[in-house]
Amino acid sequence: YVLGGKKMYVLAIPDEKNRTGSYELNLNGAKTATIYTLQPGGDAMVTRKVETSGGKLKVNVTETPVFVQAD
């Protein structure tokens, strides 16, 4: 998604087979990123700021969407 020049990536495995995977997301040189994960039963997402490796970020992906924004 893009809004006002900011990009947010949504990663998910869209099947209901309980699979997991790893994905390397290219954040075009960003030094850090914020990862947003859903909190079951919660009113807000859990956020954590992480450093990238050369502008790339490895993300664990499941059926539940993970949202990533380059900082």
Residue frames as qw, qx, qy, qz and C-alpha x, y, z in Angstrom:
[[0.000, 0.890, 0.456, 0.000, 0.00, 0.00, 0.00],
 [0.410, 0.148, 0.001, 0.900, 1.16, 3.53, -0.72],
 [0.147, -0.892, -0.427, -0.032, -0.10, 6.67, 1.00],
 [0.101, -0.990, 0.093, 0.024, 1.58, 10.05, 0.75],
 [0.378, 0.729, -0.556, 0.128, 4.88, 8.58, -0.38],
 [0.375, -0.417, 0.775, -0.291, 5.04, 5.99, 2.42],
 [0.661, 0.131, -0.658, -0.336, 4.88, 2.30, 1.57],
 [0.588, -0.299, 0.632, -0.406, 3.53, -0.51, 3.72],
 [0.429, 0.222, -0.829, -0.282, 4.04, -4.12, 2.70],
 [0.775, -0.189, 0.332, -0.504, 1.59, -6.85, 3.72],
 [0.304, 0.352, -0.877, -0.118, 2.97, -10.39, 3.79],
 [0.718, -0.096, 0.495, -0.480, 0.88, -13.55, 4.27],
 [0.002, 0.083, -0.952, -0.296, 0.60, -17.13, 3.07],
 [0.532, 0.055, 0.030, -0.844, -2.99, -17.13, 1.74],
 [0.634, -0.075, -0.716, -0.283, -4.02, -20.72, 2.36],
 [0.645, -0.521, 0.247, -0.501, -5.50, -22.39, 5.39],
 [0.912, 0.104, -0.389, 0.078, -2.94, -25.18, 5.71],
 [0.641, -0.755, 0.092, 0.099, -1.00, -23.76, 8.69],
 [0.795, 0.301, -0.017, 0.526, 2.16, -23.29, 6.59],
 [0.287, -0.887, 0.082, 0.353, 4.97, -20.94, 7.53],
 [0.758, 0.444, 0.111, 0.465, 7.78, -19.51, 5.47],
 [0.404, -0.599, 0.047, 0.690, 10.53, -16.96, 5.32],
 [0.483, 0.774, 0.301, 0.277, 10.59, -14.05, 2.88],
 [0.474, -0.281, 0.030, 0.834, 13.36, -11.56, 2.14],
 [0.193, 0.899, 0.393, -0.016, 11.82, -8.15, 1.57],
 [0.508, 0.185, 0.094, 0.836, 13.85, -5.53, -0.31],
 [0.139, -0.862, -0.394, 0.287, 13.29, -2.18, 1.39],
 [0.472, 0.769, 0.104, 0.418, 15.42, -0.23, -1.08],
 [0.449, 0.414, -0.338, 0.716, 18.26, 0.67, 1.26],
 [0.492, -0.733, -0.019, -0.469, 16.24, 1.50, 4.38],
 [0.213, 0.433, -0.747, 0.457, 18.34, 1.08, 7.52],
 [0.196, 0.059, 0.816, -0.540, 15.41, 0.21, 9.78],
 [0.397, -0.266, -0.634, -0.608, 11.85, -1.04, 9.45],
 [0.440, -0.127, 0.540, -0.706, 8.80, -1.31, 11.67],
 [0.295, -0.105, -0.916, -0.251, 7.01, -4.65, 11.78],
 [0.528, -0.132, 0.251, -0.801, 3.34, -4.66, 12.81],
 [0.255, -0.065, -0.959, -0.103, 1.71, -7.92, 13.90],
 [0.571, -0.446, -0.298, -0.622, -1.87, -8.60, 14.87],
 [0.071, -0.197, 0.792, -0.574, -2.62, -9.28, 18.53],
 [0.371, -0.354, -0.810, -0.286, -5.46, -11.83, 18.91],
 [0.386, -0.696, -0.591, 0.133, -8.19, -10.24, 21.01],
 [0.373, -0.390, -0.123, 0.833, -6.28, -6.96, 21.16],
 [0.252, 0.883, 0.321, -0.232, -7.30, -3.49, 20.07],
 [0.162, 0.897, -0.345, -0.224, -3.91, -2.53, 18.62],
 [0.881, 0.363, -0.264, 0.151, -1.12, -4.16, 16.68],
 [0.723, -0.559, 0.166, 0.370, 2.18, -5.12, 18.27],
 [0.487, 0.850, -0.165, 0.116, 5.01, -3.07, 16.78],
 [0.738, -0.487, 0.231, 0.406, 8.73, -3.61, 16.79],
 [0.323, 0.893, -0.280, -0.140, 11.51, -1.66, 15.13],
 [0.891, -0.139, 0.323, 0.288, 14.28, -3.74, 13.55],
 [0.049, -0.700, 0.476, 0.530, 17.46, -3.08, 11.62],
 [0.866, 0.474, 0.011, -0.156, 17.79, -4.28, 8.05],
 [0.674, -0.322, 0.487, 0.451, 20.77, -5.97, 6.45],
 [0.241, -0.113, 0.548, 0.793, 21.79, -3.87, 3.49],
 [0.405, 0.146, -0.127, -0.894, 18.23, -2.61, 3.05],
 [0.616, -0.069, -0.693, -0.369, 16.76, -6.12, 3.11],
 [0.458, -0.308, 0.553, -0.624, 14.71, -7.74, 5.83],
 [0.335, -0.046, -0.931, -0.136, 13.95, -11.40, 6.44],
 [0.527, -0.172, 0.238, -0.798, 10.41, -11.85, 7.68],
 [0.112, 0.100, 0.984, -0.093, 8.71, -14.97, 9.03],
 [0.458, 0.017, -0.262, -0.849, 5.38, -15.32, 7.26],
 [0.197, 0.187, 0.936, -0.224, 2.25, -17.25, 8.25],
 [0.038, 0.591, 0.733, 0.334, -1.45, -17.16, 7.37],
 [0.200, -0.861, -0.341, 0.319, -1.82, -14.14, 9.66],
 [0.452, 0.791, 0.048, 0.408, -0.78, -10.97, 7.81],
 [0.579, -0.467, -0.065, 0.666, 2.42, -9.17, 8.83],
 [0.269, 0.941, 0.157, 0.132, 2.73, -5.48, 7.97],
 [0.684, -0.240, 0.071, 0.685, 6.16, -3.95, 7.28],
 [0.205, 0.970, 0.108, 0.075, 7.02, -0.27, 6.82],
 [0.680, 0.211, -0.125, 0.691, 10.50, 1.00, 5.92],
 [0.318, -0.856, -0.226, 0.338, 11.64, 3.80, 8.20]]
